[in-house]
Amino acid sequence: MRTQLATRRTNLLTARSFQPHSLLDPMHEWANGIDDINHQIVRARASLVEELVEAFDLAETEVRGPQRHMGLAGSMLFAFPRIGFSQTRPEWTIAGLPLPLPSDVHKSPPDEVNAALMHTLHFLRVLCTYLGVKLPFEVTWSGQRAGVGIPSLRAGPGSSNGNWSK
């Protein structure tokens, strides 16, 4: 019994002399290494997105148009142009093609709208690939090839094949 008690005391003294911060140092070095890797990934993704924006010539321009003044007549809200005044409104272009507002789609040529939407879809697909984002819907084409036929949306593959976890 005295031998067991002496062994326990020796083990207790050894345990007390052991410094836990010597184990934490490698953990801190490892965590700092992970942070450095994460910052490098962020910088790489940011440069990829910048290159993508330049490749698609995505830009916001200011367009001058008539300013509408909102007035109230009785209980009806109406808009009428103010003579002599103009306002600027932002307009986005992709690959040199304007992206019309939903209210202005019927005013633009259909080929131009289709081309702008195709560039936008491709831009979003590449952007999501660069950022590692999985979208819940995919664009499919009736012609079995990307960009050929009539586009439609379908639900993307879910967790059954592991795509949502990427």
BALOBA-1460 file (C-alpha; in Angstrom, 3 decimals):
// residues 166
<rec num="1" residu="m" x="0.000" y="0.000" z="0.000"/>
<rec num="2" residu="r" x="2.886" y="2.364" z="0.797"/>
<rec num="3" residu="t" x="4.352" y="1.627" z="-2.628"/>
<rec num="4" residu="q" x="1.061" y="2.480" z="-4.333"/>
<rec num="5" residu="l" x="0.786" y="5.673" z="-2.289"/>
<rec num="6" residu="a" x="4.336" y="6.707" z="-3.225"/>
<rec num="7" residu="t" x="3.602" y="6.001" z="-6.907"/>
<rec num="8" residu="r" x="0.460" y="8.133" z="-6.738"/>
<rec num="9" residu="r" x="2.369" y="11.008" z="-5.104"/>
<rec num="10" residu="t" x="5.047" y="10.811" z="-7.767"/>
<rec num="11" residu="n" x="2.417" y="10.832" z="-10.511"/>
<rec num="12" residu="l" x="0.647" y="13.783" z="-8.887"/>
<rec num="13" residu="l" x="3.868" y="15.802" z="-8.646"/>
<rec num="14" residu="t" x="4.676" y="14.965" z="-12.262"/>
<rec num="15" residu="a" x="1.196" y="16.052" z="-13.343"/>
<rec num="16" residu="r" x="1.508" y="19.336" z="-11.420"/>
<rec num="17" residu="s" x="4.865" y="20.094" z="-12.973"/>
<rec num="18" residu="f" x="3.482" y="19.531" z="-16.457"/>
<rec num="19" residu="q" x="2.619" y="22.898" z="-18.014"/>
<rec num="20" residu="p" x="-0.504" y="22.925" z="-20.180"/>
<rec num="21" residu="h" x="0.581" y="26.060" z="-22.101"/>
<rec num="22" residu="s" x="3.245" y="23.955" z="-23.814"/>
<rec num="23" residu="l" x="0.374" y="22.087" z="-25.504"/>
<rec num="24" residu="l" x="-1.463" y="25.283" z="-26.410"/>
<rec num="25" residu="d" x="1.457" y="26.799" z="-28.350"/>
<rec num="26" residu="p" x="1.208" y="24.327" z="-31.254"/>
<rec num="27" residu="m" x="-2.567" y="24.845" z="-31.242"/>
<rec num="28" residu="h" x="-2.121" y="28.633" z="-31.563"/>
<rec num="29" residu="e" x="0.419" y="28.181" z="-34.349"/>
<rec num="30" residu="w" x="-1.994" y="25.862" z="-36.148"/>
<rec num="31" residu="a" x="-4.902" y="28.322" z="-35.747"/>
<rec num="32" residu="n" x="-2.752" y="31.204" z="-37.014"/>
<rec num="33" residu="g" x="-1.757" y="29.080" z="-40.002"/>
<rec num="34" residu="i" x="-5.430" y="28.425" z="-40.772"/>
<rec num="35" residu="d" x="-6.183" y="32.164" z="-40.524"/>
<rec num="36" residu="d" x="-3.359" y="32.933" z="-42.955"/>
<rec num="37" residu="i" x="-4.703" y="30.350" z="-45.404"/>
<rec num="38" residu="n" x="-8.220" y="31.810" z="-45.097"/>
<rec num="39" residu="h" x="-6.906" y="35.320" z="-45.828"/>
<rec num="40" residu="q" x="-5.052" y="34.020" z="-48.879"/>
<rec num="41" residu="i" x="-8.235" y="32.338" z="-50.124"/>
<rec num="42" residu="v" x="-10.216" y="35.555" z="-49.612"/>
<rec num="43" residu="r" x="-7.635" y="37.556" z="-51.574"/>
<rec num="44" residu="a" x="-7.591" y="34.966" z="-54.367"/>
<rec num="45" residu="r" x="-11.393" y="34.943" z="-54.629"/>
<rec num="46" residu="a" x="-11.500" y="38.748" z="-54.613"/>
<rec num="47" residu="s" x="-9.037" y="38.900" z="-57.487"/>
<rec num="48" residu="l" x="-11.034" y="36.255" z="-59.396"/>
<rec num="49" residu="v" x="-14.218" y="38.306" z="-58.969"/>
<rec num="50" residu="e" x="-12.431" y="41.471" z="-60.127"/>
<rec num="51" residu="e" x="-11.179" y="39.653" z="-63.224"/>
<rec num="52" residu="l" x="-14.673" y="38.305" z="-63.877"/>
<rec num="53" residu="v" x="-16.224" y="41.771" z="-63.646"/>
<rec num="54" residu="e" x="-13.600" y="43.060" z="-66.084"/>
<rec num="55" residu="a" x="-14.058" y="40.107" z="-68.460"/>
<rec num="56" residu="f" x="-17.817" y="40.660" z="-68.664"/>
<rec num="57" residu="d" x="-17.389" y="44.442" z="-68.743"/>
<rec num="58" residu="l" x="-19.976" y="44.777" z="-65.969"/>
<rec num="59" residu="a" x="-20.525" y="48.478" z="-65.320"/>
<rec num="60" residu="e" x="-22.980" y="50.911" z="-63.821"/>
<rec num="61" residu="t" x="-23.612" y="54.066" z="-65.823"/>
<rec num="62" residu="e" x="-25.733" y="57.083" z="-65.123"/>
<rec num="63" residu="v" x="-28.521" y="57.721" z="-67.614"/>
<rec num="64" residu="r" x="-30.302" y="61.032" z="-67.786"/>
<rec num="65" residu="g" x="-34.029" y="60.824" z="-68.026"/>
<rec num="66" residu="p" x="-37.121" y="62.878" z="-67.260"/>
<rec num="67" residu="q" x="-37.787" y="63.345" z="-63.614"/>
<rec num="68" residu="r" x="-41.262" y="62.446" z="-62.502"/>
<rec num="69" residu="h" x="-42.935" y="64.522" z="-59.846"/>
<rec num="70" residu="m" x="-45.415" y="62.652" z="-57.727"/>
<rec num="71" residu="g" x="-48.591" y="64.507" z="-56.933"/>
<rec num="72" residu="l" x="-51.811" y="63.685" z="-55.196"/>
<rec num="73" residu="a" x="-55.124" y="64.545" z="-56.831"/>
<rec num="74" residu="g" x="-58.047" y="63.639" z="-54.656"/>
<rec num="75" residu="s" x="-57.336" y="60.073" z="-53.569"/>
<rec num="76" residu="m" x="-55.292" y="59.127" z="-56.667"/>
<rec num="77" residu="l" x="-51.524" y="59.223" z="-56.810"/>
<rec num="78" residu="f" x="-50.271" y="60.287" z="-60.219"/>
<rec num="79" residu="a" x="-46.953" y="61.095" z="-61.839"/>
<rec num="80" residu="f" x="-46.229" y="63.823" z="-64.342"/>
<rec num="81" residu="p" x="-42.927" y="64.991" z="-65.851"/>
<rec num="82" residu="r" x="-41.483" y="68.195" z="-64.467"/>
<rec num="83" residu="i" x="-40.506" y="70.461" z="-67.308"/>
<rec num="84" residu="g" x="-36.890" y="71.633" z="-67.292"/>
<rec num="85" residu="f" x="-35.699" y="69.146" z="-64.696"/>
<rec num="86" residu="s" x="-33.918" y="65.884" z="-65.259"/>
<rec num="87" residu="q" x="-32.566" y="63.201" z="-63.014"/>
<rec num="88" residu="t" x="-29.982" y="60.514" z="-63.395"/>
<rec num="89" residu="r" x="-30.781" y="56.895" z="-62.805"/>
<rec num="90" residu="p" x="-28.321" y="54.036" z="-62.718"/>
<rec num="91" residu="e" x="-28.231" y="51.586" z="-65.594"/>
<rec num="92" residu="w" x="-26.193" y="48.406" z="-65.612"/>
<rec num="93" residu="t" x="-24.475" y="47.031" z="-68.676"/>
<rec num="94" residu="i" x="-22.901" y="43.643" z="-69.246"/>
<rec num="95" residu="a" x="-20.633" y="43.027" z="-72.227"/>
<rec num="96" residu="g" x="-21.717" y="46.426" z="-73.570"/>
<rec num="97" residu="l" x="-25.418" y="45.464" z="-73.511"/>
<rec num="98" residu="p" x="-27.826" y="47.331" z="-71.233"/>
<rec num="99" residu="l" x="-29.729" y="45.345" z="-68.632"/>
<rec num="100" residu="p" x="-33.209" y="46.857" z="-68.871"/>
<rec num="101" residu="l" x="-35.460" y="47.334" z="-65.905"/>
<rec num="102" residu="p" x="-38.363" y="44.867" z="-65.804"/>
<rec num="103" residu="s" x="-40.710" y="47.710" z="-66.741"/>
<rec num="104" residu="d" x="-38.559" y="48.585" z="-69.784"/>
<rec num="105" residu="v" x="-38.068" y="45.074" z="-71.202"/>
<rec num="106" residu="h" x="-40.793" y="45.524" z="-73.830"/>
<rec num="107" residu="k" x="-39.043" y="48.699" z="-75.095"/>
<rec num="108" residu="s" x="-35.754" y="46.908" z="-75.883"/>
<rec num="109" residu="p" x="-35.060" y="44.625" z="-78.843"/>
<rec num="110" residu="p" x="-35.660" y="40.962" z="-77.857"/>
<rec num="111" residu="d" x="-32.274" y="39.802" z="-79.170"/>
<rec num="112" residu="e" x="-30.515" y="42.413" z="-77.047"/>
<rec num="113" residu="v" x="-32.458" y="41.426" z="-73.924"/>
<rec num="114" residu="n" x="-31.785" y="37.707" z="-74.542"/>
<rec num="115" residu="a" x="-28.071" y="38.331" z="-75.044"/>
<rec num="116" residu="a" x="-27.838" y="40.436" z="-71.886"/>
<rec num="117" residu="l" x="-29.668" y="37.761" z="-69.879"/>
<rec num="118" residu="m" x="-27.437" y="35.013" z="-71.296"/>
<rec num="119" residu="h" x="-24.335" y="36.955" z="-70.274"/>
<rec num="120" residu="t" x="-25.850" y="37.530" z="-66.837"/>
<rec num="121" residu="l" x="-26.627" y="33.825" z="-66.368"/>
<rec num="122" residu="h" x="-23.119" y="32.870" z="-67.417"/>
<rec num="123" residu="f" x="-21.640" y="35.549" z="-65.143"/>
<rec num="124" residu="l" x="-23.620" y="34.233" z="-62.163"/>
<rec num="125" residu="r" x="-22.658" y="30.614" z="-62.896"/>
<rec num="126" residu="v" x="-18.940" y="31.468" z="-63.015"/>
<rec num="127" residu="l" x="-19.226" y="33.756" z="-59.969"/>
<rec num="128" residu="c" x="-20.852" y="30.994" z="-57.919"/>
<rec num="129" residu="t" x="-18.117" y="28.588" z="-58.991"/>
<rec num="130" residu="y" x="-15.418" y="31.063" z="-57.932"/>
<rec num="131" residu="l" x="-17.058" y="31.705" z="-54.561"/>
<rec num="132" residu="g" x="-17.959" y="28.076" z="-53.897"/>
<rec num="133" residu="v" x="-21.684" y="28.793" z="-53.695"/>
<rec num="134" residu="k" x="-24.252" y="26.172" z="-54.666"/>
<rec num="135" residu="l" x="-27.505" y="27.691" z="-55.912"/>
<rec num="136" residu="p" x="-30.825" y="25.923" z="-55.266"/>
<rec num="137" residu="f" x="-31.938" y="26.264" z="-58.901"/>
<rec num="138" residu="e" x="-30.195" y="25.569" z="-62.188"/>
<rec num="139" residu="v" x="-30.918" y="26.853" z="-65.667"/>
<rec num="140" residu="t" x="-31.579" y="24.049" z="-68.133"/>
<rec num="141" residu="w" x="-32.022" y="24.299" z="-71.877"/>
<rec num="142" residu="s" x="-34.426" y="22.464" z="-74.165"/>
<rec num="143" residu="g" x="-31.610" y="21.979" z="-76.712"/>
<rec num="144" residu="q" x="-29.615" y="19.809" z="-74.235"/>
<rec num="145" residu="r" x="-26.666" y="22.269" z="-74.466"/>
<rec num="146" residu="a" x="-26.082" y="25.432" z="-72.493"/>
<rec num="147" residu="g" x="-27.413" y="28.420" z="-74.420"/>
<rec num="148" residu="v" x="-29.286" y="26.375" z="-77.022"/>
<rec num="149" residu="g" x="-33.074" y="26.223" z="-76.945"/>
<rec num="150" residu="i" x="-35.550" y="27.554" z="-74.434"/>
<rec num="151" residu="p" x="-34.227" y="28.154" z="-70.902"/>
<rec num="152" residu="s" x="-36.107" y="26.933" z="-67.848"/>
<rec num="153" residu="l" x="-35.363" y="26.663" z="-64.144"/>
<rec num="154" residu="r" x="-35.281" y="23.385" z="-62.265"/>
<rec num="155" residu="a" x="-34.334" y="22.504" z="-58.738"/>
<rec num="156" residu="g" x="-30.670" y="21.704" z="-58.362"/>
<rec num="157" residu="p" x="-29.438" y="18.442" z="-56.901"/>
<rec num="158" residu="g" x="-29.838" y="18.424" z="-53.154"/>
<rec num="159" residu="s" x="-28.079" y="16.694" z="-50.320"/>
<rec num="160" residu="s" x="-28.652" y="13.188" z="-51.730"/>
<rec num="161" residu="n" x="-25.467" y="13.417" z="-53.793"/>
<rec num="162" residu="g" x="-23.640" y="15.816" z="-51.473"/>
<rec num="163" residu="n" x="-23.670" y="18.905" z="-53.678"/>
<rec num="164" residu="w" x="-25.239" y="21.134" z="-51.033"/>
<rec num="165" residu="s" x="-22.386" y="20.460" z="-48.643"/>
<rec num="166" residu="k" x="-19.724" y="21.809" z="-51.043"/>
